[in-house]
Each structure stands twice: as structure tokens, then as C-alpha cells.
Amino acid sequence: MELLRDADRPDSWMLLVDGIPQSHVDLADPTYLDFEYVRRLGHVVDLVAPERAPIDAYHLGAGALTLARYVAATRPRSRQRAVDIDPDLVALVRQQLPWDRRADLRVATGDARAWLAARRAASADLVICDVFVGARTPAHLTSVEFAAEAARVVRLSGMYAVNVSDGRGLRYTRSQVATVAQVFQHVALVAEPGVLRGRRFGNLVLVAGHEALPVDELARRAHRDPAMARVLAGDELRRWAAGAAVVHDAEAQDSPAPPESLF
């Protein structure tokens, strides 16, 4: 585990775990989101409630708290809770990358699924799942039983957002779409076109809600991003994921390993 300073932004740091980039934060400007997929998650943060309105947010996979800092900066008075399984990582972030103590942000250590199961029903406007052990999401966070816990915790007007990593064929992503759609009525997928076509390994953002998602505005923001992305939703997404298997705990597997050359 190490921190590297960003040569182009003197107050920015990259957190690496086992040589794999996990987080990028700008301590002077928490609204700066460097990673492409994090910017897409940032769009979800922006659209989950009216501008500047405080929200209740849960972050599964704390990392360097990039999105928690973003929420605190763009939605003052928000109540946020985060969890990470690695106590050494949490300690490092507390010491080396401190966040604004005026923010109502608490960070716990533990397993994300067990932690989520202990939250009250309908207690969050936003749940973000960005959990990786090395470069793979653990199997027990990919099942319909886990998605049902997220659905239980998310309010009717809220959203659930997942960072999904996948490669050629996107078989894993299609199954995640089918799985999440079992417990949320509305689902959308955001990704760079090359990743969405399965041409290269990359990150996709899966968004779900009990009520209709702001798909049009999400698509506009994704299209305007420097790394232009597409949004699939509704019938188009259902056709895209047609035939994909719903994942249950009994057969769940870790997300696909990225190619060794990726990092």
C-alpha cells in the first residue's frame, strides 16, 4: 500500500494497493474526480437529489473516500457512513489524507455485506458499492441476496450504484444487470463505448432505483465527459442483457481478473 503524489496537481494523491490504483484524491479540491468511472459515479451523486440538498449516503469500499469528500463538498450537511475491510488502509487515510472534520462522515472497518445488513431499512438516499480485493470484487457482493440488502436499505427515491469491472464479452456485467434487476425495478448501465462493446477491459457503472432513474440527464452528462460514455436503460438494456443468468450466493464468483498488462 502506498501513496503517490500527482505531479500535475500538487495537492493530489494516488492510493495504490498491491500496485493497483484504488483512489485518487485532491485535498485542495474534493470536487475534482480523476478516474473516469468515479466521474460517472459523481453524476449519480449529482442527480440523486436536488442540487446542494443533503443526503444520507453509504459507501461500501471506503478507499481514500474520494466520493465521500465529493458529497461533503457538493451537498453540505449530508450524513455519510463508509466501510472498508482493511484497517491499515483506513488508518493510512485518516493519517495521511485527512478529510474535512466538519463533514458528518464516519468510517468503519469490516465486511461490506455484513455492515450493510446491519443498516436500517430505507435509511439511505444513495448506496455506492466499489469493493475490490486486489482487482476483483468478492463473490459474496455479486449475488441477488446481496443486491436485495441494498434494495432494502435504499429509499424509494434513492439510488444504488456499483462499480463493475469486466472485459471481453461482458458476461459478468450482463449477469450483474440481470441480478440487480431482480430487486430494483429500474436499472441503467454507463460505460465508455469501447468497454461497452467488450473491446477492452474496463469499468462500467451500474445504477439502480425503485423509481424511474434520471436516464436522460445521466446520458447528457456521460456524453459531455472528457471520456465520453453511453447509457443503456429500459428496453435497450433488457435486450443487451437478455439470457444472462441471475447470480445467487451458491454459485457466485469473484469478478473477472483484469489482464496483467492493465496496470
Backbone as CSV, one residue per row, in Angstrom:
resi,resn,N_x,N_y,N_z,CA_x,CA_y,CA_z,C_x,C_y,C_z
1,MET,0.846,-1.186,0.000,0.000,0.000,0.000,0.887,1.244,0.000
2,GLU,0.606,2.164,-0.918,1.429,3.371,-0.983,0.639,4.540,-1.541
3,LEU,1.136,5.740,-1.240,0.564,6.970,-1.757,1.572,7.628,-2.677
4,LEU,1.112,8.021,-3.861,1.963,8.713,-4.819,1.375,10.083,-5.097
5,ARG,2.218,11.105,-5.054,1.744,12.456,-5.349,1.569,12.632,-6.848
6,ASP,0.498,13.302,-7.233,0.229,13.601,-8.633,1.072,14.799,-9.044
7,ALA,1.998,14.597,-9.988,2.915,15.653,-10.387,2.190,16.851,-10.996
8,ASP,1.017,16.623,-11.578,0.283,17.703,-12.235,-0.605,18.488,-11.278
9,ARG,-0.875,17.926,-10.116,-1.738,18.589,-9.133,-1.101,18.392,-7.770
10,PRO,-0.441,19.411,-7.238,0.390,19.257,-6.038,-0.358,18.796,-4.797
11,ASP,-1.676,18.992,-4.733,-2.434,18.552,-3.567,-3.165,17.236,-3.812
12,SER,-2.820,16.567,-4.922,-3.491,15.317,-5.277,-2.612,14.113,-4.991
13,TRP,-3.284,13.006,-4.635,-2.586,11.775,-4.302,-3.292,10.587,-4.932
14,MET,-2.485,9.615,-5.325,-2.987,8.340,-5.819,-2.712,7.275,-4.764
15,LEU,-3.752,6.536,-4.398,-3.605,5.424,-3.471,-3.494,4.137,-4.271
16,LEU,-2.416,3.386,-4.055,-2.216,2.108,-4.715,-2.188,0.999,-3.668
17,VAL,-2.866,-0.101,-3.976,-2.849,-1.281,-3.117,-2.357,-2.445,-3.965
18,ASP,-1.251,-3.039,-3.570,-0.622,-4.109,-4.348,-0.322,-3.654,-5.775
19,GLY,0.053,-2.395,-5.915,0.402,-1.839,-7.211,-0.776,-1.453,-8.077
20,ILE,-2.009,-1.620,-7.582,-3.211,-1.339,-8.347,-3.802,-0.013,-7.883
21,PRO,-4.034,0.939,-8.787,-4.638,2.217,-8.388,-6.028,2.000,-7.794
22,GLN,-6.235,2.490,-6.577,-7.514,2.317,-5.899,-8.297,3.619,-5.782
23,SER,-7.590,4.722,-5.583,-8.270,6.004,-5.387,-7.356,7.138,-5.817
24,HIS,-7.987,8.246,-6.201,-7.274,9.493,-6.466,-8.044,10.590,-5.740
25,VAL,-7.338,11.397,-4.953,-7.994,12.487,-4.233,-7.189,13.772,-4.387
26,ASP,-7.902,14.880,-4.465,-7.301,16.206,-4.446,-7.740,16.858,-3.144
27,LEU,-6.815,16.998,-2.203,-7.166,17.514,-0.882,-7.605,18.969,-0.940
28,ALA,-7.118,19.714,-1.928,-7.488,21.117,-2.059,-8.806,21.302,-2.799
29,ASP,-9.170,20.332,-3.629,-10.388,20.432,-4.424,-11.083,19.074,-4.472
30,PRO,-11.908,18.770,-3.477,-12.562,17.452,-3.440,-13.595,17.249,-4.546
31,THR,-13.914,18.296,-5.308,-14.843,18.116,-6.433,-14.123,17.630,-7.681
32,TYR,-12.787,17.586,-7.639,-12.029,17.073,-8.787,-12.027,15.548,-8.740
33,LEU,-12.573,14.924,-9.784,-12.643,13.463,-9.877,-11.811,13.026,-11.075
34,ASP,-10.732,12.326,-10.814,-9.771,11.999,-11.866,-10.153,10.745,-12.646
35,PHE,-10.541,9.681,-11.951,-10.859,8.421,-12.625,-12.172,8.569,-13.403
36,GLU,-12.212,7.975,-14.585,-13.405,8.087,-15.432,-14.638,7.532,-14.733
37,TYR,-14.529,6.325,-14.189,-15.711,5.712,-13.584,-16.160,6.478,-12.349
38,VAL,-15.232,7.102,-11.648,-15.595,7.895,-10.476,-16.384,9.133,-10.889
39,ARG,-16.022,9.731,-12.015,-16.813,10.861,-12.513,-18.245,10.409,-12.823
40,ARG,-18.400,9.205,-13.336,-19.748,8.701,-13.627,-20.521,8.451,-12.338
41,LEU,-19.855,7.961,-11.330,-20.495,7.863,-10.018,-20.815,9.244,-9.473
42,GLY,-19.953,10.210,-9.777,-20.227,11.588,-9.384,-21.496,12.125,-10.018
43,HIS,-21.773,11.721,-11.258,-23.026,12.127,-11.901,-24.225,11.578,-11.120
44,VAL,-24.095,10.359,-10.627,-25.167,9.771,-9.832,-25.374,10.585,-8.554
45,VAL,-24.277,10.952,-7.909,-24.364,11.803,-6.715,-25.110,13.091,-7.045
46,ASP,-24.783,13.690,-8.180,-25.390,14.962,-8.570,-26.886,14.852,-8.823
47,LEU,-27.336,13.674,-9.254,-28.715,13.515,-9.697,-29.627,12.808,-8.699
48,VAL,-29.072,12.354,-7.592,-29.877,11.576,-6.660,-30.849,12.454,-5.875
49,ALA,-30.598,13.759,-5.833,-31.453,14.699,-5.107,-31.236,16.081,-5.709
50,PRO,-32.104,17.038,-5.405,-31.902,18.398,-5.923,-30.521,18.948,-5.555
51,GLU,-30.005,19.826,-6.380,-28.674,20.388,-6.197,-28.510,20.966,-4.794
52,ARG,-27.382,20.617,-4.160,-26.969,21.094,-2.836,-27.784,20.493,-1.697
53,ALA,-28.819,19.738,-1.992,-29.613,19.134,-0.919,-28.791,18.065,-0.202
54,PRO,-28.806,18.028,1.114,-28.059,16.984,1.834,-28.696,15.615,1.640
55,ILE,-27.877,14.581,1.668,-28.365,13.212,1.512,-27.755,12.328,2.594
56,ASP,-28.348,11.161,2.741,-27.768,10.086,3.549,-27.114,9.108,2.578
57,ALA,-25.806,8.906,2.717,-25.069,8.078,1.763,-24.244,7.031,2.491
58,TYR,-24.241,5.809,1.917,-23.401,4.723,2.399,-22.385,4.392,1.309
59,HIS,-21.131,4.254,1.714,-20.049,3.932,0.784,-19.475,2.572,1.172
60,LEU,-19.690,1.580,0.333,-19.133,0.249,0.557,-17.822,0.169,-0.203
61,GLY,-16.725,0.071,0.532,-15.391,0.201,-0.043,-14.952,1.647,0.108
62,ALA,-14.336,1.978,1.230,-14.040,3.381,1.531,-12.923,3.935,0.666
63,GLY,-11.867,3.124,0.441,-10.716,3.632,-0.290,-10.201,4.904,0.354
64,ALA,-9.878,5.887,-0.466,-9.425,7.187,0.050,-10.581,8.166,0.208
65,LEU,-11.819,7.668,0.144,-13.017,8.471,0.390,-13.227,9.550,-0.664
66,THR,-12.854,9.253,-1.900,-12.975,10.248,-2.964,-14.409,10.742,-3.108
67,LEU,-15.359,9.824,-3.216,-16.746,10.226,-3.434,-17.392,10.757,-2.164
68,ALA,-16.982,10.276,-1.021,-17.499,10.835,0.227,-17.078,12.294,0.375
69,ARG,-15.858,12.606,-0.013,-15.398,14.007,0.018,-16.192,14.842,-0.987
70,TYR,-16.476,14.236,-2.151,-17.244,14.940,-3.179,-18.650,15.258,-2.667
71,VAL,-19.283,14.282,-2.038,-20.617,14.504,-1.475,-20.564,15.617,-0.431
72,ALA,-19.581,15.570,0.450,-19.471,16.584,1.501,-19.299,17.981,0.922
73,ALA,-18.563,18.081,-0.191,-18.299,19.391,-0.801,-19.496,19.905,-1.588
74,THR,-20.205,19.001,-2.266,-21.290,19.435,-3.143,-22.654,19.398,-2.465
75,ARG,-22.758,18.664,-1.362,-24.023,18.549,-0.631,-23.755,18.702,0.868
76,PRO,-23.469,19.936,1.303,-23.177,20.164,2.727,-24.303,19.651,3.618
77,ARG,-23.917,19.223,4.811,-24.820,18.699,5.843,-25.282,17.282,5.549
78,SER,-24.704,16.644,4.531,-25.020,15.249,4.273,-24.506,14.362,5.398
79,ARG,-25.208,13.272,5.630,-24.797,12.278,6.619,-24.242,11.082,5.855
80,GLN,-22.971,10.761,6.109,-22.325,9.697,5.345,-21.659,8.677,6.261
81,ARG,-21.733,7.430,5.823,-21.076,6.344,6.518,-20.333,5.507,5.481
82,ALA,-19.141,5.078,5.803,-18.321,4.292,4.880,-17.736,3.098,5.619
83,VAL,-17.450,2.041,4.856,-16.870,0.847,5.455,-15.808,0.287,4.519
84,ASP,-14.740,-0.203,5.089,-13.682,-0.870,4.326,-13.157,-2.019,5.163
85,ILE,-12.802,-3.100,4.499,-12.377,-4.297,5.227,-10.943,-4.200,5.739
86,ASP,-10.169,-3.253,5.216,-8.738,-3.163,5.522,-8.474,-2.082,6.568
87,PRO,-8.217,-2.449,7.819,-7.978,-1.436,8.855,-6.713,-0.624,8.603
88,ASP,-5.713,-1.234,7.975,-4.484,-0.483,7.692,-4.738,0.618,6.673
89,LEU,-5.577,0.320,5.687,-5.919,1.341,4.696,-6.683,2.484,5.357
90,VAL,-7.649,2.154,6.197,-8.418,3.194,6.875,-7.509,4.059,7.736
91,ALA,-6.570,3.426,8.442,-5.645,4.179,9.286,-4.754,5.096,8.448
92,LEU,-4.280,4.597,7.306,-3.438,5.403,6.427,-4.187,6.634,5.931
93,VAL,-5.422,6.437,5.515,-6.208,7.568,5.004,-6.472,8.578,6.115
94,ARG,-6.798,8.097,7.298,-7.023,9.016,8.420,-5.793,9.881,8.681
95,GLN,-4.625,9.264,8.613,-3.398,9.962,8.983,-2.838,10.827,7.863
96,GLN,-2.852,10.301,6.645,-2.162,10.963,5.545,-3.079,11.763,4.623
97,LEU,-4.350,11.397,4.568,-5.297,12.076,3.675,-6.527,12.492,4.473
98,PRO,-6.356,13.322,5.481,-7.498,13.659,6.351,-8.593,14.398,5.596
99,TRP,-9.824,14.128,5.994,-10.956,14.810,5.377,-11.448,15.925,6.288
100,ASP,-12.298,16.758,5.764,-12.851,17.888,6.495,-13.646,17.375,7.692
101,ARG,-13.200,17.692,8.882,-13.844,17.165,10.088,-15.213,17.787,10.337
102,ARG,-15.557,18.822,9.589,-16.902,19.383,9.707,-17.934,18.488,9.025
103,ALA,-17.466,17.609,8.160,-18.372,16.708,7.466,-18.873,15.628,8.425
104,ASP,-20.136,15.273,8.290,-20.712,14.188,9.088,-20.391,12.877,8.370
105,LEU,-19.136,12.446,8.532,-18.623,11.266,7.844,-17.917,10.366,8.845
106,ARG,-18.406,9.137,8.950,-17.780,8.152,9.825,-17.334,6.965,8.992
107,VAL,-16.186,6.423,9.360,-15.610,5.313,8.603,-15.410,4.125,9.542
108,ALA,-15.953,2.977,9.139,-15.830,1.754,9.929,-14.976,0.742,9.178
109,THR,-14.510,-0.259,9.891,-13.813,-1.377,9.256,-14.677,-2.626,9.399
110,GLY,-14.692,-3.437,8.333,-15.471,-4.663,8.365,-15.889,-5.092,6.976
111,ASP,-16.599,-6.189,6.912,-17.096,-6.717,5.647,-18.291,-5.894,5.179
112,ALA,-18.280,-5.495,3.906,-19.316,-4.600,3.396,-20.715,-5.209,3.491
113,ARG,-20.851,-6.501,3.202,-22.176,-7.117,3.221,-22.717,-7.208,4.647
114,ALA,-21.885,-7.611,5.576,-22.327,-7.696,6.964,-22.671,-6.311,7.499
115,TRP,-21.872,-5.341,7.135,-22.121,-3.966,7.577,-23.448,-3.452,7.014
116,LEU,-23.697,-3.704,5.734,-24.932,-3.240,5.108,-26.145,-3.915,5.739
117,ALA,-26.012,-5.185,6.069,-27.124,-5.931,6.667,-27.537,-5.350,8.015
118,ALA,-26.627,-4.632,8.658,-26.925,-4.038,9.964,-27.564,-2.655,9.858
119,ARG,-27.687,-2.116,8.626,-28.312,-0.789,8.458,-29.835,-0.937,8.467
120,ARG,-30.491,0.140,8.868,-31.951,0.150,8.895,-32.529,0.173,7.475
121,ALA,-33.719,-0.362,7.319,-34.406,-0.309,6.028,-34.711,1.136,5.664
122,ALA,-34.620,1.429,4.367,-34.942,2.759,3.832,-34.211,3.868,4.583
123,SER,-32.925,3.657,4.849,-32.142,4.632,5.615,-31.163,5.428,4.768
124,ALA,-31.054,5.134,3.451,-30.064,5.811,2.614,-30.690,6.317,1.316
125,ASP,-30.271,7.508,0.934,-30.626,8.026,-0.391,-29.718,7.443,-1.463
126,LEU,-28.518,7.082,-1.067,-27.531,6.589,-2.023,-26.654,5.534,-1.376
127,VAL,-26.502,4.405,-2.055,-25.546,3.370,-1.666,-24.603,3.164,-2.838
128,ILE,-23.317,3.340,-2.599,-22.302,3.144,-3.636,-21.458,1.933,-3.257
129,CYS,-21.390,0.964,-4.151,-20.587,-0.241,-3.924,-19.364,-0.202,-4.840
130,ASP,-18.206,-0.061,-4.254,-16.940,-0.010,-5.004,-15.914,-0.817,-4.225
131,VAL,-16.195,-2.110,-4.115,-15.397,-3.002,-3.265,-14.543,-3.923,-4.130
132,PHE,-13.234,-3.889,-3.876,-12.311,-4.765,-4.579,-11.296,-5.318,-3.594
133,VAL,-11.018,-6.583,-3.735,-9.883,-7.197,-3.059,-8.863,-7.450,-4.154
134,GLY,-7.771,-6.694,-4.128,-6.890,-6.652,-5.279,-7.642,-5.956,-6.403
135,ALA,-7.841,-6.634,-7.502,-8.549,-6.041,-8.635,-9.879,-6.733,-8.920
136,ARG,-10.408,-7.476,-7.918,-11.639,-8.234,-8.156,-12.655,-7.986,-7.038
137,THR,-13.922,-7.907,-7.412,-14.992,-7.783,-6.429,-15.285,-9.157,-5.838
138,PRO,-15.316,-9.280,-4.518,-15.562,-10.590,-3.900,-16.927,-11.162,-4.278
139,ALA,-16.978,-12.471,-4.398,-18.173,-13.162,-4.883,-19.412,-12.830,-4.073
140,HIS,-19.298,-12.723,-2.758,-20.488,-12.543,-1.931,-21.115,-11.164,-2.089
141,LEU,-20.456,-10.277,-2.874,-21.021,-8.965,-3.168,-21.568,-8.893,-4.593
142,THR,-21.747,-10.039,-5.218,-22.225,-10.072,-6.611,-23.572,-10.789,-6.756
143,SER,-24.169,-11.221,-5.667,-25.354,-12.079,-5.738,-26.650,-11.298,-5.575
144,VAL,-27.750,-11.943,-5.916,-29.056,-11.322,-5.757,-29.388,-11.140,-4.276
145,GLU,-28.877,-12.013,-3.431,-29.106,-11.851,-1.998,-28.437,-10.576,-1.476
146,PHE,-27.239,-10.279,-1.985,-26.583,-9.029,-1.593,-27.319,-7.827,-2.168
147,ALA,-27.713,-7.908,-3.439,-28.451,-6.803,-4.058,-29.752,-6.532,-3.306
148,ALA,-30.365,-7.594,-2.771,-31.597,-7.417,-2.007,-31.350,-6.613,-0.735
149,GLU,-30.182,-6.771,-0.126,-29.841,-5.951,1.042,-29.742,-4.476,0.644
150,ALA,-29.119,-4.219,-0.511,-29.035,-2.834,-0.985,-30.425,-2.281,-1.252
151,ALA,-31.279,-3.083,-1.879,-32.642,-2.644,-2.183,-33.430,-2.361,-0.905
152,ARG,-33.174,-3.125,0.128,-33.852,-2.911,1.412,-33.455,-1.582,2.039
153,VAL,-32.193,-1.225,1.898,-31.641,-0.046,2.569,-31.941,1.243,1.799
154,VAL,-32.009,1.159,0.467,-32.202,2.357,-0.356,-33.651,2.828,-0.281
155,ARG,-33.837,4.114,-0.089,-35.175,4.702,-0.053,-35.829,4.642,-1.432
156,LEU,-37.144,4.814,-1.460,-37.873,4.727,-2.724,-37.339,5.700,-3.760
157,SER,-36.941,6.889,-3.349,-36.448,7.901,-4.283,-34.938,7.840,-4.472
158,GLY,-34.267,6.870,-3.834,-32.817,6.823,-3.850,-32.247,5.994,-4.979
159,MET,-30.930,5.826,-4.951,-30.229,5.079,-5.993,-29.157,4.184,-5.380
160,TYR,-28.892,3.108,-6.104,-27.816,2.165,-5.803,-26.870,2.181,-6.996
161,ALA,-25.582,2.366,-6.760,-24.610,2.457,-7.850,-23.441,1.526,-7.559
162,VAL,-23.015,0.790,-8.585,-21.976,-0.220,-8.437,-20.886,-0.001,-9.481
163,ASN,-19.646,-0.063,-9.048,-18.524,-0.081,-9.974,-18.278,-1.531,-10.377
164,VAL,-18.472,-1.817,-11.671,-18.305,-3.168,-12.214,-17.092,-3.162,-13.133
165,SER,-16.199,-4.106,-12.974,-15.061,-4.228,-13.885,-15.187,-5.532,-14.671
166,ASP,-14.962,-5.427,-15.984,-15.197,-6.591,-16.837,-14.445,-6.394,-18.147
167,GLY,-14.386,-7.483,-18.934,-13.648,-7.444,-20.192,-14.436,-8.073,-21.328
168,ARG,-13.725,-8.688,-22.236,-14.293,-9.174,-23.485,-15.566,-10.004,-23.270
169,GLY,-16.607,-9.640,-24.006,-17.880,-10.355,-23.923,-18.820,-9.844,-22.856
170,LEU,-18.260,-9.253,-21.796,-19.051,-8.663,-20.705,-20.073,-9.634,-20.107
171,ARG,-19.718,-10.904,-20.061,-20.641,-11.892,-19.498,-20.952,-11.594,-18.035
172,TYR,-19.940,-11.212,-17.290,-20.131,-10.904,-15.874,-21.059,-9.700,-15.706
173,THR,-20.839,-8.644,-16.507,-21.667,-7.447,-16.399,-23.115,-7.750,-16.746
174,ARG,-23.324,-8.530,-17.797,-24.699,-8.880,-18.159,-25.396,-9.620,-17.017
175,SER,-24.674,-10.499,-16.354,-25.284,-11.225,-15.238,-25.537,-10.294,-14.055
176,GLN,-24.683,-9.284,-13.877,-24.921,-8.327,-12.796,-26.151,-7.466,-13.082
177,VAL,-26.338,-7.095,-14.344,-27.549,-6.356,-14.720,-28.785,-7.206,-14.414
178,ALA,-28.758,-8.469,-14.828,-29.895,-9.356,-14.578,-30.129,-9.558,-13.089
179,THR,-29.057,-9.644,-12.331,-29.150,-9.875,-10.894,-29.758,-8.674,-10.180
180,VAL,-29.237,-7.505,-10.459,-29.740,-6.295,-9.795,-31.185,-6.017,-10.211
181,ALA,-31.527,-6.331,-11.461,-32.895,-6.105,-11.946,-33.917,-6.998,-11.251
182,GLN,-33.473,-8.027,-10.535,-34.389,-8.866,-9.777,-34.971,-8.141,-8.567
183,VAL,-34.247,-7.131,-8.063,-34.678,-6.486,-6.814,-34.914,-4.983,-6.970
184,PHE,-34.473,-4.392,-8.072,-34.755,-2.991,-8.371,-35.563,-2.926,-9.663
185,GLN,-36.571,-2.083,-9.693,-37.428,-2.000,-10.868,-36.745,-1.310,-12.039
186,HIS,-35.832,-0.379,-11.736,-35.203,0.417,-12.783,-33.684,0.258,-12.710
187,VAL,-33.065,0.001,-13.866,-31.629,-0.240,-13.933,-31.063,0.468,-15.163
188,ALA,-29.854,1.014,-15.029,-29.145,1.626,-16.152,-27.682,1.244,-16.069
189,LEU,-26.996,1.317,-17.198,-25.586,0.966,-17.272,-24.857,2.085,-18.012
190,VAL,-23.731,2.537,-17.446,-22.955,3.644,-18.023,-21.538,3.166,-18.275
191,ALA,-21.035,3.375,-19.493,-19.673,2.948,-19.806,-19.178,3.615,-21.075
192,GLU,-17.875,3.653,-21.207,-17.232,4.133,-22.434,-17.567,3.148,-23.552
193,PRO,-17.842,3.635,-24.779,-18.324,2.743,-25.841,-17.439,1.529,-26.105
194,GLY,-16.125,1.699,-26.072,-15.242,0.572,-26.323,-15.370,-0.513,-25.275
195,VAL,-15.541,-0.111,-24.012,-15.756,-1.084,-22.941,-17.125,-1.725,-23.093
196,LEU,-18.125,-0.917,-23.410,-19.488,-1.422,-23.548,-19.614,-2.449,-24.672
197,ARG,-18.771,-2.316,-25.694,-18.779,-3.293,-26.785,-17.908,-4.510,-26.472
198,GLY,-17.283,-4.526,-25.309,-16.441,-5.654,-24.934,-15.099,-5.676,-25.626
199,ARG,-14.651,-4.531,-26.139,-13.386,-4.487,-26.867,-12.178,-4.429,-25.946
200,ARG,-12.379,-3.935,-24.739,-11.264,-3.854,-23.800,-11.784,-3.953,-22.378
201,PHE,-10.901,-4.328,-21.483,-11.256,-4.431,-20.067,-11.408,-3.019,-19.505
202,GLY,-12.408,-2.828,-18.673,-12.600,-1.510,-18.082,-13.701,-1.509,-17.051
203,ASN,-14.088,-0.312,-16.645,-15.086,-0.121,-15.604,-16.417,0.319,-16.201
204,LEU,-17.481,-0.233,-15.672,-18.837,0.148,-16.024,-19.556,0.504,-14.726
205,VAL,-20.455,1.443,-14.800,-21.222,1.844,-13.618,-22.664,1.376,-13.790
206,LEU,-23.092,0.548,-12.871,-24.457,0.024,-12.845,-25.257,0.855,-11.845
207,VAL,-26.371,1.417,-12.282,-27.202,2.284,-11.450,-28.591,1.671,-11.359
208,ALA,-29.171,1.684,-10.162,-30.493,1.092,-9.984,-31.309,1.915,-8.999
209,GLY,-32.633,1.805,-9.117,-33.526,2.500,-8.203,-34.894,1.861,-8.191
210,HIS,-35.650,2.147,-7.150,-37.019,1.662,-7.068,-37.944,2.484,-7.965
211,GLU,-37.608,3.745,-8.162,-38.382,4.636,-9.010,-37.567,4.979,-10.254
212,ALA,-38.225,5.591,-11.230,-37.571,5.902,-12.503,-36.285,6.691,-12.295
213,LEU,-35.245,6.298,-13.027,-33.942,6.953,-12.947,-33.891,8.152,-13.896
214,PRO,-33.064,9.147,-13.584,-32.911,10.311,-14.474,-32.013,9.974,-15.659
215,VAL,-32.479,9.057,-16.491,-31.652,8.487,-17.553,-31.210,9.548,-18.556
216,ASP,-32.116,10.421,-18.971,-31.766,11.416,-19.987,-30.657,12.340,-19.504
217,GLU,-30.773,12.821,-18.292,-29.742,13.729,-17.773,-28.448,12.974,-17.502
218,LEU,-28.544,11.756,-17.040,-27.342,10.941,-16.848,-26.630,10.742,-18.174
219,ALA,-27.393,10.491,-19.246,-26.808,10.309,-20.575,-26.152,11.592,-21.072
220,ARG,-26.781,12.738,-20.832,-26.182,14.009,-21.259,-24.851,14.251,-20.565
221,ARG,-24.800,14.004,-19.272,-23.564,14.227,-18.526,-22.482,13.236,-18.951
222,ALA,-22.871,11.993,-19.168,-21.908,10.989,-19.606,-21.348,11.341,-20.981
223,HIS,-22.197,11.868,-21.857,-21.763,12.227,-23.211,-20.809,13.414,-23.183
224,ARG,-21.008,14.347,-22.253,-20.165,15.543,-22.178,-18.836,15.299,-21.474
225,ASP,-18.699,14.167,-20.819,-17.466,13.879,-20.087,-16.288,13.791,-21.048
226,PRO,-15.066,14.210,-20.619,-13.889,14.075,-21.488,-13.700,12.660,-22.029
227,ALA,-14.047,11.664,-21.215,-14.045,10.273,-21.686,-15.496,9.902,-21.952
228,MET,-15.990,10.267,-23.110,-17.410,10.148,-23.424,-17.923,8.739,-23.153
229,ALA,-19.094,8.668,-22.540,-19.690,7.383,-22.204,-21.116,7.315,-22.742
230,ARG,-21.636,6.085,-22.812,-23.015,5.827,-23.216,-23.812,5.303,-22.035
231,VAL,-25.123,5.468,-22.124,-26.023,4.927,-21.111,-27.002,3.975,-21.787
232,LEU,-27.120,2.774,-21.228,-28.131,1.816,-21.649,-29.175,1.714,-20.545
233,ALA,-30.454,1.728,-20.931,-31.532,1.621,-19.952,-32.784,1.107,-20.651
234,GLY,-33.783,0.772,-19.868,-35.067,0.372,-20.420,-34.973,-0.853,-21.316
235,ASP,-35.733,-0.825,-22.421,-35.775,-1.968,-23.329,-34.410,-2.263,-23.942
236,GLU,-33.639,-1.223,-24.206,-32.320,-1.428,-24.800,-31.424,-2.238,-23.871
237,LEU,-31.453,-1.910,-22.586,-30.637,-2.654,-21.627,-31.169,-4.067,-21.441
238,ARG,-32.489,-4.226,-21.426,-33.054,-5.569,-21.282,-32.647,-6.463,-22.452
239,ARG,-32.652,-5.915,-23.657,-32.199,-6.709,-24.816,-30.717,-7.027,-24.692
240,TRP,-29.935,-6.052,-24.224,-28.481,-6.227,-24.100,-28.148,-7.352,-23.120
241,ALA,-28.931,-7.457,-22.061,-28.650,-8.461,-21.019,-29.522,-9.705,-21.150
242,ALA,-30.285,-9.825,-22.235,-31.206,-10.951,-22.391,-30.478,-12.288,-22.295
243,GLY,-31.038,-13.188,-21.531,-30.461,-14.522,-21.386,-29.399,-14.642,-20.320
244,ALA,-28.986,-13.528,-19.722,-27.947,-13.585,-18.688,-28.505,-14.223,-17.415
245,ALA,-27.672,-14.981,-16.749,-28.098,-15.695,-15.543,-28.106,-14.773,-14.331
246,VAL,-29.122,-14.913,-13.509,-29.162,-14.244,-12.212,-28.236,-14.998,-11.260
247,VAL,-27.395,-14.267,-10.551,-26.387,-14.875,-9.681,-26.927,-14.999,-8.255
248,HIS,-26.865,-16.202,-7.708,-27.234,-16.446,-6.311,-25.969,-16.774,-5.514
249,ASP,-26.091,-16.697,-4.208,-24.926,-16.943,-3.354,-24.242,-18.272,-3.667
250,ALA,-25.034,-19.300,-3.941,-24.482,-20.639,-4.116,-23.505,-20.736,-5.274
251,GLU,-23.730,-19.940,-6.332,-22.839,-20.039,-7.497,-22.041,-18.764,-7.764
252,ALA,-22.104,-17.799,-6.854,-21.413,-16.529,-7.065,-19.905,-16.718,-7.143
253,GLN,-19.275,-15.922,-7.999,-17.823,-15.939,-8.163,-17.291,-14.517,-8.134
254,ASP,-16.001,-14.387,-7.830,-15.355,-13.079,-7.899,-15.480,-12.509,-9.303
255,SER,-15.441,-11.192,-9.415,-15.469,-10.576,-10.740,-14.217,-10.966,-11.524
256,PRO,-14.253,-10.861,-12.862,-13.110,-11.301,-13.669,-11.821,-10.551,-13.316
257,ALA,-10.719,-11.268,-13.386,-9.413,-10.650,-13.165,-9.013,-9.833,-14.389
258,PRO,-8.490,-8.647,-14.201,-8.040,-7.848,-15.347,-6.773,-8.447,-15.935
259,PRO,-6.471,-8.123,-17.190,-5.213,-8.587,-17.771,-4.028,-8.003,-17.015
260,GLU,-2.954,-8.762,-16.919,-1.788,-8.315,-16.157,-1.226,-6.996,-16.677
261,SER,-1.418,-6.731,-17.958,-0.860,-5.523,-18.563,-1.654,-4.270,-18.231
262,LEU,-2.852,-4.410,-17.621,-3.737,-3.264,-17.446,-3.126,-2.194,-16.565
263,PHE,-2.420,-2.613,-15.504,-1.863,-1.655,-14.567,-0.364,-1.458,-14.736
